[in-house]
Amino acid sequence: MRRVASEPRPGWRRTVESQGLLHAVGRAEPGEGAEPGEGPGEGPGGTPYWDESAAYAFTEDEADVLEAATEELHAMSVRAARRVLDEPDLYASLGLPEHAEGILRRSLEAGGPSLYGRFDLAYDGSGPPLLLEYNADTPTALLEAAVVQWYWLEDLHPGRDQLNTLHERLVLAWQRQLPGHAGRTVHFAAGQTEPTEDWVTLAYLRDTAREAGLVDVGLRMEDIGWWQEGGRFVDRYDVPVDVCFKLYPWEWMLAERFGPLLDAPSARISWIEPAWKALLSSKTLLVALWREFEGHPNLLPASLEEPGAGAGWPGVVSKPVFGWEGAGVRVKVGDVVEDSPPAHTTGQRLVHQRYAELPVFDGNRAVVGSWVVDGRAAGIGVRESRTLVTDLDARFVPHYLESPRSTPEQVQRWLQE
């Protein structure tokens, strides 16, 4: 694994925006952003999120390591989810309303369609990938990983490969998860005040569902209503919702007015992601994983209580139970303390994880986001920052494999395995 300089394509911003990445510049702050065609960091304002002034190169062996770790971590996480439910201190740390436990238990027992998730890993190519967290409920950074960096590869490295079967696996997952899928309607919803990247992710997932033969309908979460007489969730045209992909956190849904009705028998609704993914997306999962698989090479010690000096940790990362984009995270390494703003995490319980040094390339700290689709490893995306906390100021940097392009026949074999 290495970071290499790369010449940005002329008109790179116009190119990636035409591919749907509308937050390529200015993701973390308002502003006009750079003009189309300007390089990263140039222009009248705006911070680049998509950064093709560099690229990460991986060997084929490193790709194999990441794929194997991703699939093993997913299987371990599903097993550890029950521990979160069954151990009182773990479940209490979630801070969910009283009715939530029954919904989560029934969802875990039933299984149900589970589309995708993203593991954030500390990995430098020289040791095992270390799990930082699992974004299992509402992960973003999908379009750039699945599509935008692939077209970058096509333009600059057409003979190279990439750890990326995201698009193909998403289309297959829709077909496998929804029997009799052809012509079925799936509603896609996000909160009306959520950022551009949420709506970009939703639009891309609608594309994959449409390619799978489904009928996609978009709406806002605020437009979903409850039809009292029929006991159904309905859209803004009073059409019953049978399957709903929601880019909206389960902890929010469970706490809202209709939370107790989310799995009402009369509702006959499949939520994607299902309720049990709330257990996997919580940082409490890190504690459950350590209790269940203590010493596993891909895990870092984690606890509900902050360890003392006797624990021998080189540093401590304290994370809110339900947080994302680095919100509310505190990193303490020796005398260095770095806090990020709490944003949506105020009042949440903290989980404490042993600090793991991220690999540093040219002053940039890199996190590997490794995707799982329908239980299978599906590709990676690399984000980098100059701070200890990977937050909204992080940049997405494309990658390639230092190996020849796989043939279509090879890809099809992998997809069918």
C-alpha positions in Angstrom: 0.0 0.0 0.0 1.5 3.3 -1.0 0.3 6.8 -1.9 1.4 8.2 -5.3 1.1 11.6 -6.8 -1.4 11.8 -9.7 -2.1 14.6 -12.1 -5.8 15.7 -11.9 -7.7 15.4 -15.1 -8.5 18.7 -16.9 -12.1 19.7 -15.9 -12.1 17.0 -13.1 -14.8 18.7 -11.1 -17.2 18.9 -14.1 -16.5 15.3 -14.8 -17.2 13.9 -11.3 -20.3 16.1 -10.9 -21.6 14.8 -14.2 -21.3 11.3 -12.7 -23.4 12.4 -9.7 -20.9 13.5 -7.1 -22.5 16.9 -6.4 -20.5 17.4 -3.2 -17.1 17.0 -4.8 -16.1 20.4 -3.4 -17.4 22.1 -0.3 -18.9 19.0 1.4 -18.0 20.2 4.9 -19.0 23.9 4.6 -21.2 26.2 2.6 -19.7 28.3 -0.1 -19.4 28.7 -3.8 -16.6 26.2 -4.2 -14.0 26.0 -7.0 -15.0 26.6 -10.6 -15.3 23.6 -12.8 -11.9 22.5 -14.1 -9.8 23.9 -11.2 -7.5 21.6 -9.3 -8.0 20.6 -5.6 -7.5 23.4 -3.3 -7.7 26.1 -6.0 -10.5 28.5 -6.8 -12.4 31.1 -4.8 -13.5 28.9 -1.9 -14.6 25.4 -0.9 -12.6 22.4 0.4 -12.2 19.6 -2.1 -13.7 16.3 -1.0 -12.9 14.3 -4.1 -9.1 14.6 -4.4 -7.4 13.1 -7.4 -4.1 14.8 -6.9 -3.0 11.5 -5.4 -4.0 7.8 -5.5 -3.5 4.8 -3.3 -1.9 1.7 -4.9 -2.5 -1.7 -3.4 -1.1 -5.1 -4.3 -3.3 -8.0 -5.1 -2.3 -9.8 -1.9 -3.3 -6.7 0.1 -6.7 -6.7 -1.7 -7.1 -10.4 -0.7 -6.4 -9.5 2.9 -8.9 -6.7 3.0 -11.6 -8.9 1.4 -11.1 -11.8 3.8 -11.1 -9.5 6.8 -14.2 -7.7 5.7 -16.3 -10.9 5.3 -15.0 -12.3 8.6 -15.8 -9.1 10.4 -19.3 -9.0 9.0 -20.0 -12.6 10.2 -18.5 -11.8 13.6 -20.7 -8.7 13.9 -23.9 -10.5 13.2 -23.0 -13.0 15.9 -22.1 -10.2 18.3 -25.4 -8.4 17.7 -27.2 -10.9 19.9 -24.7 -10.2 22.7 -25.6 -6.5 22.5 -29.3 -7.5 23.1 -28.6 -10.1 25.8 -26.1 -8.3 28.1 -27.9 -5.6 30.1 -25.0 -3.2 30.3 -24.5 -3.3 26.6 -28.1 -2.9 25.7 -28.6 -0.1 28.2 -25.7 1.8 26.6 -27.8 2.3 23.5 -30.2 4.5 25.3 -33.2 3.4 23.1 -36.9 3.7 24.1 -38.6 0.8 25.9 -40.4 -0.5 22.8 -37.2 -0.8 20.9 -35.9 -4.0 22.4 -38.8 -6.1 21.1 -38.5 -4.6 17.6 -34.8 -5.3 17.5 -35.2 -8.9 18.8 -37.9 -9.7 16.3 -35.9 -8.2 13.5 -32.8 -10.2 14.4 -34.7 -13.4 14.6 -36.4 -12.8 11.3 -33.3 -11.7 9.4 -34.8 -9.7 6.5 -33.2 -8.0 3.6 -29.8 -6.4 4.4 -28.2 -4.6 1.6 -24.9 -3.0 2.5 -22.5 -1.6 5.1 -19.0 -0.2 5.4 -16.2 -1.1 7.7 -13.7 1.6 8.6 -10.3 0.0 8.9 -6.8 1.0 10.0 -4.5 -0.7 7.5 -1.1 0.0 6.1 -0.4 -3.2 4.2 2.0 -4.6 6.7 -0.3 -6.1 9.4 -3.9 -7.2 9.8 -6.6 -4.6 9.1 -8.0 -3.2 12.4 -11.6 -2.5 12.9 -12.4 1.1 13.9 -16.2 1.0 13.4 -18.9 -0.5 11.3 -21.2 1.9 9.4 -23.9 -0.7 9.0 -27.2 1.3 8.9 -26.7 4.5 6.9 -23.3 4.5 5.3 -22.5 7.1 2.6 -19.4 7.6 0.4 -20.9 4.9 -1.8 -21.2 6.6 -5.2 -17.6 7.7 -5.2 -16.4 4.2 -4.3 -18.6 2.4 -6.7 -18.7 4.6 -9.8 -16.6 7.8 -9.6 -13.3 6.2 -8.8 -14.0 3.5 -11.4 -14.3 6.0 -14.2 -11.2 7.8 -12.9 -9.4 4.4 -13.3 -10.8 4.0 -16.8 -9.4 7.4 -17.7 -6.0 7.2 -16.2 -5.2 3.5 -15.6 -7.2 1.5 -18.1 -4.9 -1.5 -17.8 -5.0 -1.6 -14.0 -7.6 -3.3 -11.7 -9.5 -1.9 -8.7 -11.0 -3.5 -5.6 -14.5 -2.7 -6.7 -17.5 -4.9 -7.6 -19.8 -2.6 -5.7 -22.2 -1.8 -8.5 -22.5 -5.4 -9.8 -23.1 -6.8 -6.3 -25.7 -4.1 -5.4 -27.7 -5.0 -8.5 -27.5 -8.8 -7.6 -28.3 -8.1 -4.0 -31.6 -6.4 -4.9 -32.5 -9.4 -7.1 -31.6 -12.0 -4.4 -33.1 -10.1 -1.4 -36.5 -9.5 -3.0 -38.1 -12.7 -4.4 -40.2 -12.0 -7.5 -38.4 -8.7 -7.7 -39.3 -7.8 -11.3 -41.7 -4.9 -11.2 -41.9 -4.7 -7.4 -42.0 -1.2 -6.0 -39.4 0.0 -3.5 -39.7 3.4 -1.8 -36.4 5.3 -1.2 -36.5 7.9 1.6 -34.1 10.3 3.4 -34.8 13.1 5.8 -35.6 16.4 4.1 -32.9 18.3 5.9 -30.1 15.7 5.4 -27.0 16.8 3.5 -26.4 16.5 -0.3 -24.4 13.3 0.0 -27.3 11.5 1.6 -29.5 12.3 -1.4 -26.7 11.5 -3.8 -26.3 8.1 -2.2 -30.1 7.6 -2.4 -30.2 8.5 -6.0 -27.4 6.0 -6.8 -29.1 3.2 -4.9 -32.3 3.9 -6.9 -30.3 3.5 -10.1 -29.0 0.1 -8.9 -32.6 -1.0 -8.0 -33.9 0.1 -11.3 -31.2 -1.9 -13.1 -32.3 -4.9 -11.0 -35.8 -4.6 -12.4 -37.5 -2.9 -9.5 -39.7 0.2 -9.6 -38.2 3.0 -7.5 -40.2 5.7 -5.8 -38.5 8.6 -4.0 -39.8 10.5 -1.0 -38.8 12.2 2.2 -39.0 10.4 5.5 -41.4 13.2 6.6 -43.8 12.2 3.8 -44.3 8.7 5.2 -47.6 8.5 7.1 -49.6 6.0 9.1 -53.0 4.9 7.7 -54.9 4.2 10.9 -57.8 2.2 9.4 -55.6 -0.1 7.4 -52.7 -0.3 9.8 -50.2 0.5 7.0 -47.4 2.9 6.3 -48.3 5.0 3.2 -46.5 7.5 1.0 -47.6 11.1 0.3 -50.2 9.7 -2.2 -51.6 7.3 0.4 -50.1 4.3 -1.5 -49.1 1.6 1.0 -45.3 1.1 1.4 -44.3 -2.5 1.1 -40.5 -2.2 0.9 -38.7 1.0 2.1 -35.0 1.7 1.8 -34.4 4.5 4.3 -31.2 6.5 4.6 -32.3 7.5 8.1 -30.9 6.1 11.4 -32.8 3.5 13.2 -32.2 5.2 16.6 -34.1 8.2 15.3 -37.0 6.2 13.9 -37.4 4.2 17.1 -37.6 7.4 19.1 -40.2 9.1 16.9 -44.0 9.2 17.1 -44.6 6.1 15.0 -41.6 4.2 16.5 -43.8 1.5 18.3 -45.5 0.7 15.0 -42.4 0.1 12.9 -42.9 -3.7 12.9 -46.6 -3.8 13.4 -48.0 -7.1 11.8 -50.6 -5.2 9.9 -47.9 -2.9 8.4 -46.5 -5.7 6.3 -43.4 -3.6 5.5 -39.8 -4.6 4.9 -37.3 -1.9 6.0 -33.9 -1.8 4.4 -31.7 -1.7 6.3 -33.6 -3.9 8.8 -33.9 -2.9 12.5 -31.2 -5.3 13.6 -28.6 -3.2 11.7 -29.0 -0.6 14.5 -27.1 -3.1 16.7 -24.3 -3.4 14.2 -24.1 0.4 13.6 -23.7 1.2 17.3 -20.2 1.6 18.7 -21.4 -0.7 21.5 -20.8 -3.4 18.9 -17.1 -2.9 19.4 -17.4 -3.9 23.0 -19.6 -6.9 22.2 -17.1 -8.0 19.5 -14.2 -7.8 22.0 -16.1 -9.7 24.6 -17.1 -12.4 22.1 -13.7 -12.6 20.2 -11.1 -11.2 22.5 -7.7 -11.2 21.0 -8.9 -11.5 17.4 -6.2 -10.0 15.1 -8.7 -7.6 13.4 -10.1 -6.2 16.7 -9.1 -3.5 19.1 -9.9 -3.7 22.8 -13.0 -1.8 23.6 -14.9 -1.1 26.8 -17.9 0.8 28.2 -15.6 2.2 30.9 -12.6 4.3 30.1 -9.5 2.2 31.1 -6.9 3.4 33.5 -3.2 3.7 32.9 -2.8 0.0 34.0 -4.5 -1.1 30.8 -1.3 -0.4 28.8 -3.2 1.3 25.9 -1.1 3.7 23.9 -4.1 6.0 23.7 -7.9 6.0 24.0 -10.5 6.9 21.4 -13.9 7.7 23.0 -16.8 7.5 20.6 -20.6 8.3 21.1 -22.7 5.1 20.7 -24.6 6.4 17.7 -22.3 8.8 15.9 -20.9 9.3 12.4 -18.5 11.6 10.5 -16.3 11.8 13.7 -18.9 13.8 15.6 -18.3 13.8 19.4 -15.1 11.8 19.2 -12.2 12.4 21.6 -8.7 11.1 20.9 -6.2 11.0 23.8 -2.6 9.9 22.9 -0.1 10.9 25.6 -0.4 14.6 26.2 -2.3 15.1 22.9 -6.0 15.5 23.1 -8.2 16.1 20.0 -12.0 16.7 20.3 -14.5 17.0 17.5 -17.8 18.9 17.8 -20.6 16.8 19.3 -23.2 17.7 16.5 -26.0 15.1 16.8 -24.3 13.1 19.6 -24.9 15.3 22.7 -25.8 13.2 25.7 -25.0 9.9 24.3 -23.0 7.2 26.1 -19.4 6.8 25.1 -17.5 3.7 24.1 -13.8 3.6 24.6 -11.5 1.9 22.1 -7.7 1.4 22.2 -6.0 3.9 19.9 -4.6 2.6 16.7 -2.2 4.7 14.7 -3.5 5.3 11.2 -0.9 5.0 8.4 0.5 8.4 7.5 1.4 9.2 3.9 2.8 12.7 3.1 1.2 14.0 6.3 -2.2 12.4 5.5 -3.8 9.8 7.7 -5.6 7.2 5.7 -8.7 5.2 6.6 -9.8 2.3 4.4 -13.5 2.0 4.0 -14.3 -1.6 3.1 -17.7 -2.3 1.8 -19.9 -5.4 2.3 -22.9 -6.1 0.1 -25.3 -8.9 0.9 -22.6 -10.4 3.2 -19.8 -10.3 0.6 -16.8 -8.0 0.4 -17.5 -5.6 -2.5 -14.8 -2.9 -2.7 -12.9 -0.2 -0.9 -12.6 3.6 -0.7 -9.9 5.5 0.9 -10.5 8.7 2.9 -7.7 10.8 4.3 -7.3 13.7 6.8 -4.6 15.6 8.6 -6.2 15.3 12.0 -6.5 12.4 14.4 -10.3 12.3 13.9 -11.6 11.4 10.4 -14.4 13.9 10.1 -16.3 16.0 7.5 -13.0 17.6 6.3 -11.7 14.2 5.2 -11.0 13.8 1.4 -11.8 10.8 -0.8 -8.8 9.6 -2.8 -9.2 7.0 -5.5 -7.2 3.8 -5.6 -6.0 1.1 -8.0 -4.4 -2.4 -7.8 -0.9 -3.0 -9.1 -2.2 -5.9 -11.2 -3.7 -6.3 -14.7 -7.4 -5.7 -15.2 -9.6 -8.7 -14.5 -11.5 -10.2 -17.4 -15.3 -10.0 -17.5 -15.3 -13.8 -17.1 -13.3 -13.6 -13.9 -15.6 -11.0 -12.5 -18.7 -13.1 -13.3 -17.2 -16.1 -11.5 -16.5 -14.0 -8.4 -20.1 -12.6 -8.4 -21.6 -16.1 -8.7 -19.5 -17.6 -5.9 
